[in-house]
Amino acid sequence: MAYTVIVAAPAARDLRKLPEDARRRIGRRIDALAGDPRPHGVRQLKGLPELYRVRIGEYRAIYQIQDRELLVLVVQVRHRREVYR
């Protein structure tokens, strides 16, 4: 059962600011969430139980999983030192 992955407008803006090679790498990892929204290494954020984060090198993608709608909503993609602020 495949999930639909949607990149929210703020996350799309974050992606456009990144270098091309990082954008491609992050895009592949985000696309892979459609098949497995909770892959090995994914963590649920403390204090925000509806949000998850996946590490992609020095970048982090923050997203929500809506199991009833089979939807993954990417809300933020930033460098690791900026993403949790």
Backbone hydrogen bonds in HBPLUS format (Angstrom, degrees):
<---DONOR---> <-ACCEPTOR-->    atom                        ^
c    i                          cat <-CA-CA->   ^        H-A-AA   ^      H-
h    n   atom  resd res      DA  || num        DHA   H-A  angle D-A-AA Bond
n    s   type  num  typ     dist DA aas  dist angle  dist       angle   num
A0003-TYR N   A0034-ALA O   2.82 MM  31  4.48 176.8  1.83 139.2 139.3     1
A0004-THR N   A0070-LEU O   2.85 MM  66  6.26 161.0  1.89 146.0 147.9     2
A0072-VAL N   A0004-THR O   2.78 MM  68  6.05 160.0  1.82 162.9 161.9     3
A0006-ILE N   A0072-VAL O   2.83 MM  66  6.20 163.9  1.86 167.8 172.8     4
A0074-VAL N   A0006-ILE O   2.83 MM  68  6.19 159.5  1.87 162.6 168.4     5
A0008-ALA N   A0074-VAL O   2.92 MM  66  5.92 167.5  1.93 161.3 165.1     6
A0011-ALA N   A0008-ALA O   3.05 MM   3  5.36 117.6  2.46 106.3 121.3     7
A0012-ALA N   A0008-ALA O   2.91 MM   4  6.22 152.5  1.99 154.7 163.8     8
A0013-ARG N   A0009-ALA O   2.98 MM   4  6.25 153.9  2.05 151.9 158.3     9
A0014-ASP N   A0010-PRO O   3.00 MM   4  6.29 154.5  2.06 142.1 149.2    10
A0015-LEU N   A0011-ALA O   2.93 MM   4  6.21 156.6  1.99 148.1 153.9    11
A0016-ARG N   A0012-ALA O   3.03 MM   4  6.30 154.3  2.10 146.6 152.8    12
A0017-LYS N   A0014-ASP O   3.23 MM   3  5.45 139.4  2.40 101.6 112.4    13
A0018-LEU N   A0015-LEU O   3.11 MM   3  5.42 157.3  2.16 110.9 117.8    14
A0023-ARG N   A0019-PRO O   2.93 MM   4  6.18 157.0  1.99 155.5 163.1    15
A0024-ARG N   A0020-GLU O   3.01 MM   4  6.27 157.1  2.07 152.7 157.3    16
A0025-ARG N   A0021-ASP O   3.13 MM   4  6.32 165.7  2.15 146.5 150.3    17
A0026-ILE N   A0022-ALA O   2.87 MM   4  6.00 165.1  1.89 154.3 158.5    18
A0027-GLY N   A0023-ARG O   2.85 MM   4  5.90 155.0  1.91 143.6 151.4    19
A0028-ARG N   A0024-ARG O   3.01 MM   4  6.26 156.6  2.07 150.0 154.8    20
A0029-ARG N   A0025-ARG O   3.21 MM   4  6.47 157.3  2.26 143.0 148.9    21
A0030-ILE N   A0026-ILE O   2.85 MM   4  6.09 158.4  1.89 154.9 161.1    22
A0031-ASP N   A0027-GLY O   2.90 MM   4  6.04 160.3  1.93 148.3 154.0    23
A0032-ALA N   A0028-ARG O   3.05 MM   4  6.24 142.5  2.20 139.5 149.2    24
A0033-LEU N   A0030-ILE O   3.06 MM   3  5.34 147.4  2.17 104.8 114.4    25
A0034-ALA N   A0031-ASP O   3.20 MM   3  5.86 162.4  2.23 115.1 120.0    26
A0035-GLY N   A0032-ALA O   3.21 MM   3  5.73 138.1  2.39 110.9 119.3    27
A0036-ASP N   A0032-ALA O   3.33 MM   4  6.64 156.2  2.39 146.4 153.3    28
A0042-VAL N   A0039-PRO O   3.17 MM   3  5.83 161.3  2.21 140.3 139.9    29
A0043-ARG N   A0053-ARG O   3.10 MM  10  5.47 165.2  2.12 154.4 158.6    30
A0053-ARG N   A0043-ARG O   2.80 MM  10  5.47 151.1  1.89 156.1 165.7    31
A0045-LEU N   A0051-LEU O   2.96 MM   6  5.73 167.8  1.97 143.1 147.1    32
A0048-LEU N   A0045-LEU O   3.37 MM   3  5.44 153.2  2.44 110.5 117.5    33
A0051-LEU N   A0048-LEU O   2.97 MM   3  5.70 170.7  1.98 130.3 133.2    34
A0052-TYR N   A0063-TYR O   2.76 MM  11  5.33 159.6  1.80 158.3 165.6    35
A0063-TYR N   A0052-TYR O   2.88 MM  11  5.33 159.9  1.92 145.8 152.1    36
A0054-VAL N   A0061-ALA O   3.01 MM   7  5.42 150.6  2.10 145.6 154.9    37
A0061-ALA N   A0054-VAL O   3.08 MM   7  5.42 162.2  2.12 151.7 157.2    38
A0056-ILE N   A0059-TYR O   2.83 MM   3  5.10 165.3  1.86 156.4 152.0    39
A0059-TYR N   A0056-ILE O   3.03 MM   3  5.10 161.3  2.07 123.1 124.7    40
A0080-ARG N   A0058-GLU O   2.82 MM  22  5.72 153.3  1.89 168.0 159.4    41
A0060-ARG N   A0078-ARG O   2.85 MM  18  5.69 158.5  1.90 165.5 171.8    42
A0078-ARG N   A0060-ARG O   3.13 MM  18  5.69 151.4  2.21 155.7 160.4    43
A0062-ILE N   A0076-GLN O   2.79 MM  14  5.12 166.5  1.81 153.1 157.6    44
A0075-VAL N   A0062-ILE O   2.85 MM  13  5.79 152.4  1.92 147.5 156.9    45
A0076-GLN N   A0062-ILE O   3.32 MM  14  5.12 153.2  2.40 141.5 139.3    46
A0064-GLN N   A0073-LEU O   2.88 MM   9  5.14 156.7  1.93 140.2 145.7    47
A0073-LEU N   A0064-GLN O   2.97 MM   9  5.14 155.9  2.03 141.7 149.2    48
A0066-GLN N   A0071-LEU O   2.79 MM   5  5.05 177.1  1.79 162.7 162.4    49
A0070-LEU N   A0066-GLN O   2.97 MM   4  5.87 111.6  2.45 139.5 157.7    50
A0071-LEU N   A0066-GLN O   3.04 MM   5  5.05 165.5  2.06 137.2 142.0    51
A0070-LEU N   A0067-ASP O   3.22 MM   3  4.78 148.5  2.33  92.2 101.5    52
A0082-GLU N   A0079-HIS O   2.97 MM   3  5.49 153.0  2.04 117.9 126.2    53
A0083-VAL N   A0079-HIS O   3.07 MM   4  6.02 143.3  2.21 160.7 171.6    54
A0085-ARG N   A0082-GLU O   3.38 MM   3  5.83 168.6  2.39 116.2 119.4    55
